[in-house]
């Protein structure tokens, strides 16, 4: 068993108590504070991969069960593939603990037509272009990876994000996202909610194309491992063509409803890791982060709404996102997804930056400074203000972001 998984199973089974929780907020959503330090008890954990504080014994048991599913290595006999990017969740989300990030950079593809919208080419194998195939599919078709979907007009590279604290993002009320979208900042900074075809607001994925964490997790099993499940019950195609007979021996759905629910519960209950201990440099960097107005998009603190899980109910947490789509300019434009155009991206949460060594949606930035310099579009003014800082002030702002 993966060593961090074994350790966390023991912690969860033992009812680990992790400080600290936010006070319950039962009134209307108040103004989001600009300074996260003004919230004395934002939800954090101090062990990467640990569960949210305040869980019941039953919830800790569900967390432990979900951790086991998260660490399961699938094989063709148990449903892997026949097209896939990885054989387990933890293979991509394992650093520094289950639920963390990985060094995998995926290839996505879609077709965009201005005035018409986005086609994610699902029927042709999109939007995720899997980079591995099972031996049976290789023998049948002579391929070693999925062909590019016919009709694709653009591709995008996607790094693997960590998933610590996503349950808190899932619990942010839609009205909060709409309220943040109503704010008009200087220099044309104005995000928009990703209102999907069914009227719900997308909040997960680099383009905010998925509305709920349960759907996001189910989609990951299907798109990353080829594991059919109750929310994705039908196998995909090979560039739009049906699978050859005999290459997928496992009966569908390959993941049971119980196992899917367990894995989703594990992700939902993962706690966000506390920032590193503040220093004079990071305190200065935090002030500069607000001064150059990075906070117009990377909103420091959000409050969850009502939830059936008390540990997620009315909790302050360090989000550093507004969950809105922003136009980042032609320099970052790649593929479309959902309602997002090629140049629009959802504001990436900055929690967990202390663990990363590759940055931006494509993982192509080796440093935080390079990532900031690549910001364009609505972020151009904030980028230019950063570049106008003295070298020591730039270093302080970077140190602050690296501490999150």
C-alpha positions as CSV (number, residue, x, y, z in Angstrom):
1,X,0.0,0.0,0.0
2,X,1.1,3.6,-0.8
3,X,2.8,4.7,2.5
4,X,0.9,8.0,2.8
5,X,-2.4,6.2,2.3
6,X,-1.5,3.7,5.1
7,X,-0.6,6.6,7.4
8,X,-3.8,8.6,6.6
9,X,-6.0,5.5,7.0
10,X,-4.6,5.1,10.5
11,X,-5.1,8.8,11.3
12,X,-8.7,8.7,10.0
13,X,-9.5,5.4,11.8
14,X,-8.1,6.9,15.0
15,X,-10.5,9.9,14.9
16,X,-7.7,12.5,14.4
17,X,-8.7,15.9,15.6
18,X,-7.2,18.8,13.6
19,X,-7.5,22.5,14.6
20,X,-9.0,24.7,13.7
21,X,-12.6,25.2,12.6
22,X,-14.3,28.5,11.8
23,X,-17.2,29.7,13.9
24,X,-20.6,28.7,12.6
25,X,-22.2,31.6,10.6
26,X,-25.9,31.3,10.6
27,X,-26.7,34.8,9.3
28,X,-26.7,36.1,5.7
29,X,-23.4,36.0,3.9
30,X,-21.4,39.0,5.0
31,X,-18.9,41.0,3.0
32,X,-15.8,38.9,2.1
33,X,-12.9,40.2,4.1
34,X,-9.9,41.5,2.1
35,X,-7.4,40.3,4.7
36,X,-7.5,36.6,5.5
37,X,-5.8,37.2,8.8
38,X,-9.0,39.1,9.9
39,X,-10.6,35.7,10.1
40,X,-9.2,34.1,13.3
41,X,-10.4,30.6,12.6
42,X,-10.4,29.8,8.9
43,X,-10.6,26.0,8.3
44,X,-7.2,24.4,7.9
45,X,-5.4,21.1,8.6
46,X,-1.8,20.8,9.4
47,X,-1.1,17.4,7.8
48,X,-1.4,17.3,4.0
49,X,-4.1,14.8,3.0
50,X,-5.8,14.9,6.4
51,X,-9.6,15.2,6.8
52,X,-11.4,18.3,7.7
53,X,-11.6,19.0,11.4
54,X,-14.9,18.3,13.2
55,X,-15.9,15.1,11.4
56,X,-18.0,12.5,13.1
57,X,-16.6,9.0,13.6
58,X,-18.9,7.8,10.8
59,X,-17.6,10.4,8.5
60,X,-14.0,9.5,9.4
61,X,-14.8,5.9,8.5
62,X,-16.2,7.1,5.1
63,X,-13.1,9.2,4.6
64,X,-10.9,6.1,5.2
65,X,-13.0,4.0,2.8
66,X,-12.8,6.6,0.1
67,X,-9.1,6.8,0.6
68,X,-8.8,3.1,-0.2
69,X,-10.7,3.6,-3.4
70,X,-8.6,6.7,-4.2
71,X,-5.5,4.5,-3.9
72,X,-6.8,1.5,-5.9
73,X,-4.7,0.5,-8.9
74,X,-7.0,-0.5,-11.6
75,X,-6.2,-3.1,-14.3
76,X,-7.9,-4.0,-17.5
77,X,-9.6,-6.8,-15.7
78,X,-11.1,-4.4,-13.2
79,X,-12.0,-1.7,-15.8
80,X,-8.9,0.2,-16.6
81,X,-9.0,1.8,-20.1
82,X,-8.8,0.7,-22.8
83,X,-7.8,4.4,-23.1
84,X,-6.4,6.0,-20.0
85,X,-4.0,8.5,-18.5
86,X,-3.3,6.8,-15.2
87,X,-4.2,3.6,-13.4
88,X,-5.2,5.2,-10.0
89,X,-6.3,8.5,-8.6
90,X,-3.2,8.7,-6.3
91,X,-0.8,8.1,-9.2
92,X,-1.7,11.7,-10.3
93,X,-2.8,13.2,-7.0
94,X,-0.1,11.9,-4.6
95,X,2.4,14.6,-3.7
96,X,2.9,15.3,-0.9
97,X,0.0,13.0,0.1
98,X,-3.1,11.5,-1.4
99,X,-5.1,14.4,-2.8
100,X,-2.0,16.3,-3.8
101,X,-0.7,17.2,-7.1
102,X,1.3,15.3,-9.8
103,X,3.7,15.9,-12.6
104,X,1.3,14.6,-15.3
105,X,0.4,17.2,-18.0
106,X,-2.6,16.1,-20.0
107,X,-3.7,17.0,-23.5
108,X,-7.2,18.3,-24.0
109,X,-8.9,19.2,-27.3
110,X,-12.1,20.9,-28.4
111,X,-13.6,22.9,-31.3
112,X,-14.7,26.5,-30.9
113,X,-16.7,28.6,-33.3
114,X,-17.2,32.3,-32.3
115,X,-20.9,33.1,-32.1
116,X,-21.8,29.4,-32.0
117,X,-20.0,28.1,-29.0
118,X,-17.9,25.2,-27.8
119,X,-17.9,21.6,-28.9
120,X,-16.0,19.4,-26.5
121,X,-16.1,16.6,-29.1
122,X,-17.4,14.0,-26.7
123,X,-18.6,11.7,-29.4
124,X,-15.2,11.8,-31.1
125,X,-13.2,11.1,-27.9
126,X,-12.8,14.5,-26.4
127,X,-12.1,16.6,-24.5
128,X,-9.5,14.6,-22.7
129,X,-7.0,12.9,-25.1
130,X,-5.7,9.8,-23.2
131,X,-2.0,9.1,-23.6
132,X,-2.0,5.3,-22.8
133,X,-3.9,2.2,-24.0
134,X,-4.2,-1.3,-22.7
135,X,-2.3,-4.1,-24.4
136,X,-5.5,-5.5,-25.8
137,X,-6.4,-2.2,-27.6
138,X,-2.8,-1.8,-28.8
139,X,-2.9,-5.3,-30.3
140,X,-6.3,-4.6,-31.9
141,X,-5.5,-1.2,-33.4
142,X,-1.8,-0.8,-33.3
143,X,-1.9,2.5,-31.4
144,X,-0.1,3.5,-28.2
145,X,-2.2,6.6,-27.4
146,X,-5.6,8.0,-28.3
147,X,-5.7,9.8,-31.7
148,X,-6.6,13.5,-31.7
149,X,-10.4,13.9,-32.0
150,X,-11.5,14.7,-35.5
151,X,-12.6,18.3,-35.8
152,X,-10.5,19.7,-33.0
153,X,-9.6,23.3,-33.6
154,X,-7.3,23.7,-30.5
155,X,-5.6,21.7,-27.8
156,X,-4.8,22.6,-24.3
157,X,-2.2,21.3,-21.8
158,X,-3.4,20.8,-18.3
159,X,-1.3,20.2,-15.2
160,X,-2.6,18.0,-12.4
161,X,-4.0,20.2,-9.5
162,X,-4.2,19.2,-5.9
163,X,-7.7,18.6,-4.6
164,X,-7.2,19.6,-0.9
165,X,-10.2,21.7,0.3
166,X,-12.4,21.2,-2.8
167,X,-15.4,20.2,-0.6
168,X,-15.3,23.8,0.7
169,X,-15.4,25.2,-2.8
170,X,-18.3,22.9,-3.5
171,X,-20.2,24.3,-0.6
172,X,-19.9,28.0,-1.6
173,X,-23.4,29.2,-2.4
174,X,-24.2,30.1,-6.0
175,X,-25.4,33.5,-4.7
176,X,-21.9,34.3,-3.5
177,X,-20.5,33.6,-6.9
178,X,-23.1,35.8,-8.5
179,X,-22.4,38.5,-6.0
180,X,-18.7,38.4,-6.8
181,X,-19.6,38.6,-10.5
182,X,-21.6,41.8,-9.9
183,X,-18.5,43.7,-8.7
184,X,-16.8,45.9,-11.3
185,X,-13.1,46.5,-10.6
186,X,-10.9,49.1,-12.3
187,X,-9.1,48.3,-15.6
188,X,-11.9,46.1,-16.9
189,X,-11.6,43.3,-14.4
190,X,-15.0,41.7,-14.4
191,X,-15.4,37.9,-14.0
192,X,-18.5,36.1,-15.1
193,X,-20.1,33.0,-13.6
194,X,-19.9,29.9,-15.8
195,X,-23.7,29.4,-16.2
196,X,-24.0,25.9,-17.8
197,X,-26.7,24.7,-20.2
198,X,-28.8,23.4,-17.3
199,X,-28.7,26.7,-15.4
200,X,-26.2,25.6,-12.8
201,X,-23.0,27.4,-12.1
202,X,-19.8,25.6,-13.1
203,X,-17.0,25.9,-10.5
204,X,-14.6,22.9,-11.1
205,X,-12.0,22.4,-13.9
206,X,-9.7,25.0,-15.4
207,X,-12.7,26.3,-17.4
208,X,-15.3,25.9,-14.7
209,X,-17.1,23.3,-16.9
210,X,-18.4,21.2,-14.0
211,X,-21.0,22.3,-11.5
212,X,-20.6,19.8,-8.6
213,X,-17.7,17.9,-7.0
214,X,-19.5,14.6,-7.3
215,X,-19.7,15.0,-11.1
216,X,-16.1,16.2,-11.2
217,X,-14.9,13.1,-9.4
218,X,-17.0,10.8,-11.5
219,X,-15.7,12.4,-14.6
220,X,-12.1,11.9,-13.5
221,X,-12.6,8.2,-13.1
222,X,-14.1,8.1,-16.6
223,X,-11.8,10.5,-18.4
224,X,-8.5,9.7,-16.7
225,X,-8.8,5.9,-16.2
226,X,-11.6,4.8,-18.5
227,X,-13.5,3.6,-15.5
228,X,-17.3,3.6,-16.2
229,X,-19.5,4.5,-13.3
230,X,-23.1,5.3,-12.5
231,X,-22.7,8.9,-13.8
232,X,-20.7,7.8,-16.9
233,X,-22.0,4.4,-17.6
234,X,-21.0,4.0,-21.3
235,X,-17.5,3.4,-22.6
236,X,-16.0,6.0,-24.8
237,X,-14.8,5.7,-28.4
238,X,-11.5,5.8,-30.2
239,X,-11.6,9.0,-32.1
240,X,-15.4,8.5,-32.6
241,X,-15.1,4.8,-33.6
242,X,-16.6,2.0,-31.4
243,X,-14.2,-0.1,-29.3
244,X,-13.0,-3.3,-31.1
245,X,-14.6,-6.4,-29.6
246,X,-12.9,-8.0,-26.7
247,X,-10.7,-5.1,-25.6
248,X,-12.7,-4.2,-22.6
249,X,-13.4,-7.3,-20.5
250,X,-14.9,-5.7,-17.4
251,X,-18.7,-5.3,-17.2
252,X,-20.1,-1.8,-17.0
253,X,-20.3,0.1,-14.8
254,X,-16.8,-0.8,-13.7
255,X,-17.0,1.2,-10.5
256,X,-20.0,0.7,-8.2
257,X,-22.2,3.5,-6.9
258,X,-20.8,2.7,-3.4
259,X,-17.2,3.0,-4.4
260,X,-17.8,6.1,-6.4
261,X,-19.6,7.7,-3.4
262,X,-16.7,6.7,-1.1
263,X,-14.1,8.2,-3.3
264,X,-16.1,11.4,-3.8
265,X,-16.6,11.6,0.0
266,X,-12.9,11.3,0.5
267,X,-12.2,14.2,-1.8
268,X,-15.0,16.3,-0.3
269,X,-13.7,15.9,3.2
270,X,-10.0,16.6,2.5
271,X,-8.9,19.7,4.4
272,X,-7.0,22.7,3.0
273,X,-3.5,22.8,4.4
274,X,-2.5,25.7,6.6
275,X,-0.1,28.3,5.1
276,X,3.5,28.1,6.3
277,X,4.4,30.2,9.4
278,X,4.4,33.9,8.5
279,X,7.6,35.9,8.3
280,X,8.2,39.6,7.9
281,X,8.8,39.0,4.2
282,X,5.5,37.1,3.7
283,X,3.5,39.6,5.7
284,X,4.9,42.3,3.4
285,X,4.1,40.1,0.4
286,X,0.5,39.7,1.6
287,X,0.0,43.5,1.7
288,X,1.6,43.9,-1.7
289,X,-0.6,41.1,-3.1
290,X,-3.6,43.2,-2.2
291,X,-1.9,46.5,-3.2
292,X,-1.3,45.4,-6.8
293,X,-4.9,44.1,-6.8
294,X,-4.3,40.4,-7.3
295,X,-7.2,40.1,-4.9
296,X,-9.6,41.3,-7.6
297,X,-9.7,37.7,-8.9
298,X,-7.9,35.7,-6.2
299,X,-10.4,36.6,-3.5
300,X,-8.6,35.6,-0.2
301,X,-11.5,34.4,1.9
302,X,-14.9,32.8,1.1
303,X,-17.7,31.5,3.3
304,X,-19.5,28.2,2.7
305,X,-23.3,28.0,2.9
306,X,-25.6,25.5,4.5
307,X,-24.5,21.9,4.1
308,X,-25.6,18.4,5.3
309,X,-22.0,18.0,6.5
310,X,-21.5,20.2,9.7
311,X,-17.8,20.5,9.0
312,X,-18.6,22.2,5.7
313,X,-21.5,24.4,7.0
314,X,-20.9,28.1,7.2
315,X,-17.1,27.9,7.3
316,X,-14.6,30.5,6.4
317,X,-11.7,29.3,4.4
318,X,-8.7,30.7,2.5
319,X,-9.9,30.3,-1.1
320,X,-7.9,32.8,-3.2
321,X,-10.4,32.5,-6.0
322,X,-13.7,34.0,-7.0
323,X,-14.7,30.9,-9.0
324,X,-15.4,33.1,-12.0
325,X,-14.3,33.0,-15.6
326,X,-11.9,35.8,-16.6
327,X,-10.5,36.6,-20.0
328,X,-6.8,36.1,-19.7
329,X,-5.9,37.4,-23.2
330,X,-4.8,35.8,-26.4
331,X,-1.4,34.8,-25.1
332,X,-3.0,32.1,-22.8
333,X,-5.8,31.2,-25.1
334,X,-6.1,27.5,-26.0
335,X,-9.2,25.4,-26.1
336,X,-12.7,26.1,-25.1
337,X,-14.7,24.0,-22.6
338,X,-18.2,24.4,-21.3
339,X,-19.2,28.0,-21.7
340,X,-15.6,29.3,-21.5
341,X,-14.1,30.7,-24.6
342,X,-10.5,29.8,-25.5
343,X,-9.1,32.8,-23.6
344,X,-11.3,32.5,-20.5
345,X,-10.1,30.6,-17.4
346,X,-11.6,30.1,-14.0
347,X,-9.5,31.8,-11.3
348,X,-7.3,29.1,-9.9
349,X,-7.4,28.7,-6.1
350,X,-3.9,29.4,-4.6
351,X,-4.1,27.2,-1.6
352,X,-1.4,24.5,-1.6
353,X,1.1,26.6,-3.5
354,X,3.7,25.6,-1.0
355,X,3.8,22.2,-2.5
356,X,4.0,23.0,-6.2
357,X,7.1,23.2,-8.5
358,X,5.2,23.8,-11.8
359,X,2.7,26.6,-12.3
360,X,-0.2,27.8,-14.4
361,X,-2.9,25.6,-16.0
362,X,-0.5,24.0,-18.3
363,X,2.4,23.5,-15.8
364,X,4.7,25.3,-18.2
365,X,5.8,28.0,-15.8
366,X,8.8,26.8,-13.7
367,X,8.5,29.7,-11.2
368,X,5.7,31.8,-9.7
369,X,7.4,34.9,-11.2
370,X,7.1,33.4,-14.7
371,X,3.4,32.5,-14.0
372,X,2.7,36.1,-13.0
373,X,4.4,37.4,-16.1
374,X,2.3,35.2,-18.3
375,X,-0.9,36.8,-17.0
376,X,-2.7,38.9,-19.6
377,X,-6.1,40.2,-20.5
378,X,-8.0,41.2,-17.4
379,X,-4.9,40.5,-15.3
380,X,-2.6,42.7,-17.3
381,X,-2.8,45.7,-15.0
382,X,-2.1,43.7,-11.9
383,X,0.8,42.0,-13.7
384,X,2.2,45.4,-14.7
385,X,1.9,46.7,-11.2
386,X,3.8,43.6,-10.0
387,X,6.5,44.2,-12.6
388,X,6.8,47.8,-11.4
389,X,7.7,46.7,-7.8
390,X,11.2,46.8,-6.7
391,X,13.0,43.4,-6.9
392,X,12.8,42.9,-3.1
393,X,9.1,43.7,-3.1
394,X,8.5,41.3,-6.0
395,X,10.4,38.6,-4.0
396,X,8.2,39.3,-0.9
397,X,5.0,38.9,-3.0
398,X,6.3,35.7,-4.5
399,X,7.3,34.4,-1.0
400,X,3.7,35.1,0.2
401,X,2.2,33.2,-2.6
402,X,4.7,30.3,-2.1
403,X,3.6,30.2,1.5
404,X,0.0,29.4,0.8
